């Protein structure tokens, strides 16, 4: 099953998982892309054999609404650690030159399409088998590798010095705090994120989400809503048995490299991929 939770701030994604596991007495559970402790919004959780589909959800685009201030600096780039003030004289001079039009121009010219970014050291990325934030908090020296991401759409919601508020739809593995950092550096100032909210995962928005304290076991999200790109193949009981034994079945109408849900009596039973007009099993579940 999949559950779409609307996470509140000051709780980790792992904390949400722990509480849901305890609430539903679930043994096998996982979630898609982690949200920072102070971030809010959509956290998609999978239970049981649905966890096998998490890798395909991780790749979906996500939409964020976020605000950052350009007058202070935080080591974690958010409100988790102490804030250091920027010199007032510098701020007064910058406030005269930084306009809404300038910010929009920077976003349009330098933060559209594909860009490279260096993730923050205070992140959940693993470095030498340890979380980066654990190394950073223990004052360990290490480097974060560059990665290519894509900004699919961006919108300047508001600008009222020193706060900038944006909405962006981005590809997987994008770090919003890094985007805030890069924009701030274009403006010649320091920064920290004050608000970060994930509002969409793929085409799924907050209307289907539930708060942890309100969610019930029957509030799961249908796999067909989460994976509209996967077509379906209804099979017989004999064909299903062959698929569960990881045997290849031939269909002359398959689209090469397309993924399909194998269904039996209307229920998804397997995820397969087409290769040479045969289905190759990727994941099976009961």
Protein Blocks (a to p, Z undefined) as FASTA:
>chain_A
ZZdddddehiafklmmmmmmmmnopabdcddddddfkbgcjddddehjllmmmmmmmmpc
cdddddddfkbccfklpakbccddddfklmmmmmmmmcfklmmmmmmmmmgcjddddddf
bbcbdeehiafklmmmnopacdddddddddfbdcdfbdcdfbdcddddddehiafklmmm
mmmmmnopacddfbdcdfbghjbcfklpccfklpcfklcccfklmmmmbccddddfklmm
mmmnopacddfkbcehiacdddeehiafbdcddeehiacdfbdcZZ
